[in-house]
């Protein structure tokens, strides 16, 4: 296990970096390319551990995939071309791989077993296995199919109308993917709008997707056609440097190629409502996704309330937004974020425990946290708990601490941002 020491930055962060490819879109590009007819090429692929797990799983399903850094070529097999895997499908730390692949495997006429690391083994899968069983798939596993390892025997499935209790793109995507190979129409109704990368990319691959408010529907039997995919930069990765630029004295930095999908851009709304000096430039569309360059500089911030429909649009950014709040004047309240409890870690508990070690005035609530600021953070030793977003959030806290911060289990960061510390070094060089 690695430990990374982060030193306070006194001269500011300055310069330009290109944000790595979006993790959610990279996963889907590989999966949809595997299911498509023809050869799909991907540019800007995120070569992090999670997305590499997706490639490895689909290679075990008989799909030829060639990955060279950010360029990936997927030789599609079509829905009926996937092969029964001779090995267990190991998803590593990737919840996206797990849940979306379950939706695909649910319709395949063969047996497969899905397993992941210790963290995946604690994440709830009934939210997808229950509706997939309702569609006709046979899925078994610990706690009646709630935890990996999961055994899947797919086959003939029928479309359903599913009312999801959570606004989750992974749940929605798993059911829609199963629906594409099921009899009839499959619909998912959400309590709030979750990220819509699946719907956008399915349409790009030639699938008809119907949207009506919070309901998304697909008809079974549709064929995916291969295409060229350009992956925009991941706004969840950009969030760490947006916060760093806003709170580190004497900073001004530009992040290029950032995806601004409206179902993902809640962090931009929060930065603006807290008073951040943020410019959005060069707005454009790439592969059906809105993209822009973002410039952030040291800002005078004030506390705010984050909750309601905003939460699904920034759920992954809450750990670093908590760091932002420690440097803002007044109280910041984060609520309606129970979903944080079932991420790679219980992110409510881990954020509060680790920021408390650094002297933050922060307390946990049942559905979020309350932070008072501004607070001068101290140095110390913190833990990622194997959660990449916790590790990066603590590293950003270290940039404004009074002394060095040691982030234990820092290797987890490579899951989504392999060049994270290289980019910090680049921006801090004078």
Buried (B, 14 or more C-beta within 10 A) or exposed (E): EEEBEBBBBEEBBBBEBBBBBBBBBBBBBBBBBBBBBEBBBBBBBBBBBBBBBBBBBBBBBBBEBEBEEBEBBBBBBBBEBBEEBEEEBBBBBBBBBBBBBBBBBBBBEBEBBBBBBEBBBBBBBBBBBBBBBEBBBBBBBEEEBBBBBBBBBBEEBBBBEBEBEBBBBBBBBBBBBBBBBBBEBBBBBBBBBBBBBBBBBBEBBBBEBEEEEBEBBBBBEBEBBBBEBBBBBBBBBBBBBBBBBBBBEEBBBBBBBBBBBEBBBBBBBBBEEBBBBBEBEEEEEBBBBBBBBBBBBBBEBBBBBBEEEBBBBBBBBBBBBBBBBBBBBBBBBBBBBEBBBBBBBBBBBBBBBBBBBBBBBBEBEEBBBBBBBBBEBEBBBBBBBBBBBBBBBBBBBBBBBEEEBBBBBBBBBBBBBBBBBEBBEBBBEE
